Every structure is written in C-alpha cells, then in structure tokens.
C-alpha cells in the first residue's frame, strides 16, 4: 500500500472512529462514495445533493414510497385556469429556528430557485408569476398550460425568507463559480431532520426534528452521513459494522456483502440514464487535436462514436450485468418511454471507421473526455472502456476523471468537449429530460443541462407542445416524435440505466426508491 493510500485509509478510519464514539441506539451511520456539495438546496440539481437536502428542506409536493405524488408543504392543489395552479399551504408548520412557514417563503423560494446562480432553473423556466393570495395560499401562473406542474415543484425546496435575508443567503450558492454563503454550511428547513454539524466532504450529522409537523415512521434519532470514496474501504466499513448503510455497493462485491451474516444488498432498478454528451456549439473544440473546426458538429462523427462503443461488453465486463443498455435518454418507468424506440444502433467498428473516413478523419483525432470517479456506478471504469473502444477507430481519448466536487462545476461551466452525465427525470416524465437535456439552452433555464448545446428547432417546438398537452395519446405521440428527432440526430450517446445496490446492516429497515433518494424518515434500526 502506498504512503498516500495509507494516509487516506487512516483519515477514513479516524472519521469512522469519531462516528462510532457518538453512535448509539437509534443512530444510523451512512457512507456514500460522495458528499452533498452544499447544504443549499438550490445550488446543484444532482440526485445525491437533493436526496440529502430533502431530509432537511421540504417541497410543496413530495413522493410516496411508490413514487406517486403526495402532499407535503401544500395540502392540496388545483387548476383555476389552464395556466394557473392554486396551492393551499399547510398550516402550523415551523422552520427549524421556530419561524412560521407562510406563503411569503414560497414566493421567495421559487424566485430564488429561478434566480442567478441557481441550478434549479429548469424547473421554473416557464413560470410567469408566483403570487401570494393569503398567508396560506399561493398561485403559480405559467407562460403556457402546464399540466404536470405539481410534479415539477416536487424538487424545488422551500427556504425561510427571513433566515436567508438575515444570513445574507438570498441568492443560491453558485457551484460553477465556487461562490459560498451561509446556506452552504448551515440549514434551516421544515423537514424531519435538522443539520447539527457539517464538515464538508467529511461528515454531516443530522438529528431528528422534535417539532416536525408530520409523522416520522422510523425510529432513528440521529444520522451520521460520511463520505468514503474508496469502494474497498466503504465495503469493509459495512462488513465490520462501522457503518450501517452504504451505497453504492461495487458490483463485484455484491456476493461478498450478501454472504456476510450481518449484512445484505438491496438491489433494484434505477430510473437514471447514463450518457455521453458532445460540444456541438463551438466552432473549435476546447480540448481536441482538431483545429479550426469542430468534428462533433458532423453527425457522421457522432454516429461513428456511437457505433464504436461496445455497450454489451461494458455491461458484461465493467457493470457485471448490473446495467441495461439503452438507446433513449430515459428508461422504463418514465412516462413516454417505449420499448419500440429503445433499439440501439448496432455495434459495428468497421461501419464506424467508414463514417470517420467519410467525415474526413480516417486517422482519427484526439479529444478529452471528462468523467467523475465517485458519482455513478463504475463511472471512471465505464469511461476507460469507452476510451478503449474508440481507440479502435483511431480516436485517442485523453481521459480526465476526477471527484464530483470539481467535476460538476467544470462541466456545468461548459468547460468540456466530451463528458459523461447521469440523469433521473425527477417528474418521472419524458418532458423533464427533453426540457433539461435536449432542448436548445437559453437564459430561462431551458436546456440547462444540455451542456454540449445540441439544438434542433423542431424538438424545441415539440417540447413546448408536450408541456402543454393534456391529451395523453397525443402527448405520447409528440414525445415519441421528439425522441426520434434526437435519436436520428445522434444528439447524445446514451449508454445504460444502472442498477441500484445499497449495502445495509440487517439491523436496519429502510425504503429504496428508484430515483435513488434515501429518506431518513423511513429508516429504523434495531437496538443491539
């Protein structure tokens, strides 16, 4: 073992030892390969981030255990016209500092989520106005009819207007610029758990909210959330009992965790799709050997890359069969997905070489591929396999794999030529992926995560129609038409839907959701 690795393992051991000292009955210790990058719920639209902060902050609508829509800070909602939704707010709710929750907080929070530095703009980009009717009633008026609005607001956290003003946190933490404020490290939500201590990138301690307005099903009084980026160390911590829950379990360690007398792996399908994106906007790529032009603007190059990727080989050797190859940017379980459309172009190296030659690159070229190494299942290894595949068509990939703490700010600044991203449509509807990933980027938040700026006006037009369409059959037709346009354009390179694998002590009961959110209110632990 190298000195550096010994130091890392030692620091993890110290963190775990500290966690063990404070652990007691009804304390659950959770380890993840990454950490929430901020306590600001509007700072990063990433599942792990939102999963952590949604234990502290709440939204107007939420999800039941079957992912159906549920009332949360709003008790009911209805349309008063095709473009106006009225939400009745829950009474008697208080923020963690004791401040009453009112309509002013909703109006403030939705404006904050739509404002400068927010990573949640794609949820609010079609809001025309949010207005207070009285202390416990708000209306959201949209630019066009928006039948799935209650689903959309299930991801936008409500913050205390008073607290944000007092703490100079009225604007979100901008991860692209590295800007921090009080909301980065402190939190004041209405949720079932309170942030007691925050050590970024190390450990966050949560305690049960004794004044929570709702029911907390589980018996957990304290949650200690620890980052352990090394997979082997994370597994060892679970097997030794130093942590009670960990995720993800590396696919190669599933059998080992299940064979241990006190632990098990909970496996389930995930709604997340992993894909590769390409800069299709710049006239010259930032990180490529090709000068004076952008090879990704040529569909033949994009298709060559697609057909050179041996996705079945990646499934077999890298993912150990814990993945589902996909041709679409959404998978089963998302409204609008269809099996008929989910057919990949054939893996064909010779066809890919021919396309590269036709595009004027018979000798290939060099390009950098940006990937995280601690966000998705075997993310860096998948990128390594893609690089090896593309070498067969003379493309030299300069792989830049790094921790998500530096990776996301970089690609969100669009400081990339070729990148990996994973996406779970939080509304469980295809419009979310179309609006955030495939529509042409603009200042309103449309296309906010279309980081390569793929653009097709016809798809943009259909995305708007899909948002407003109330006839399900017609809406599904429009979704399928939009997906066909994107697939025909080779707008992105879809790879697979990964499987969830959570390692859990047999003392713990919890609920695994297909969106990979881990909610503490549904967790219990047996006393020793």
Secondary structure, DSSP 8 states (H G I E B T S, - for coil): --HHHHHHHHHHHHHHHHHHHH--TTEEEEEESS--S-S-TTS---HHHHHHHTTTSB-SEEE-TTS-EEESSEEEEEEEETTEEEEEE-SS-B-TTS-B--HHHHHHHHHHHTSTT-S-HHHHTTEEEEEEEETTEEEEEESS--TTHHHHGGG--B--HHHHHHTT-SS---TTTT---HHHH----SSSEEEEEEETTTEEEEEE-TT-SS---S---EEEEEE---HHHHHHHHHHTS-SEEE---GGGHHHHHHSTTEEEEEEEEEEEEEEEE--SSSS-SSBS--SS-GGGSHHHHHHHHHH--HHHIIIIISTT-EEE-SSSS-TTSBT--TTT-------HHHHHHHHHHTT-TT--EEEEEEESSSSTTHHHHHHHHHHHHHTTT-EEEEEEE-HHHHHHHHHTT--SEEEEEE--TTSBHHHHIIIIIS---TTSTTTT-TT----HHHHHHHHHHHH---HHHHHHHHHHHHHHHHHHT-SEEEEEEEEEEEEETTEE----TT----GGG-EE---
